[in-house]
Amino acid sequence: MENESQINMDTASIIRDLRTFSDRGITELSVHDEKVSGDRAALLKLCSAIQKDAPDLFVSLKVRADVLDRQLVVELGKIYCSLEIPLCGSEKGGSLLLDKKLYSSRAESLNRADLVFGFDMDFGTKTGDTFKLFKDRIDFAATLYPNHIDFPQLEDGSPQPKPTGLYSSRDLDFSESIAFACKTFYSAGRAVPWFNTVTRALKISPSAFFADFAEWQICNNCSRSTGFSPDDTKHSDIEKMQLLFIKEKLEEKHAQMLFDAISDMVRLNGAFSRVAAEGEESIVETAYNPDDILSPFAMDLAKFCDGVTLEPCRVKIFAGEDSPDYKIL
């Protein structure tokens, strides 16, 4: 008998064999079929089958943004899944166009439904693409609060783009380093809850932030060229990297007074993520009351630090009944 925790299968085989997954030890499933990703009817059928025959199965599901209507979002909300949404633009008349209105509306629906989703993004592979457009895609994507942003070209053995008159070899190298910085800082660093708050406070675009972090990685021997692997690095170690880099950026901007609040925000959310992902409970010492740090008021860090009094706390982060929780000790 098989004993697999994760498996990739075609959709017909999945629906046929779903009832056997539990006995075979299969707990995770990836469905990244290009045809299925744009087939609303097939996706609805798959959701229904999973609800019926394998409700505890975790599914990584590739879905095109244009098929994510209200009914499909509702059905996806009934299964345990993470959505992978291509965000690469479409070629038209020699130009590369991105329907930002479409992605914004779909992301808003997914966030309202508390669905986990990420974006798959490439660079230099489509006619009309440029370094500027790639940076624009990153800046736009980050505003939609994806759980992660993946770059297929960073995978070992994946096809690499060739330089063109619009996308030079130098720009392709820059794109690769920015993509790797994003993978490290944002995706592996689980930064989605606080990333936009920090970049707004620094008055810097996400792509410029990742470009600076890419240089930081080179200087600190943790770039892609050194063999550093964010996937094989403990989240707590990446969190230390995040805080060191943020502290340097705040010093550049003469905004050191924001660091205590940002540090609390990063470390509390990081601890929540480790409870959820690794079952690791922890105690975090904060400069502010966690009720204040985790409130909407903290989204404007300058106003927050100007209006909220320091209140050092010891905070226990633990697994609650339905989600990670905390209490002040």
Protein Blocks (a to p, Z undefined) as FASTA:
>chain_A
ZZdfbdcddfklmmmmmmmmmmnopabdcdfbfklmmmmklmmmmmmmmmmmmmmbccdd
dddfklmcfklmmmmmmpccddddddebjaeehiacddfklmmmmmmmmmmnopacdddd
dehkaghiafklmmmmmmmmmmnopabdcdfklpghiacddddfklcfklmmmmmmmmmm
mmmmmmmnopmmmmmmmmmmnopafklmmmmmmmmmmmnopafknopafklpcfklmmmm
mmmmmmmmmmmnopmkmmmmmmmmmmmmmmmmmmmmnopacddddfbdfklmmpmklmmm
mlmmmmpccddddddddddfkbccdddZZ
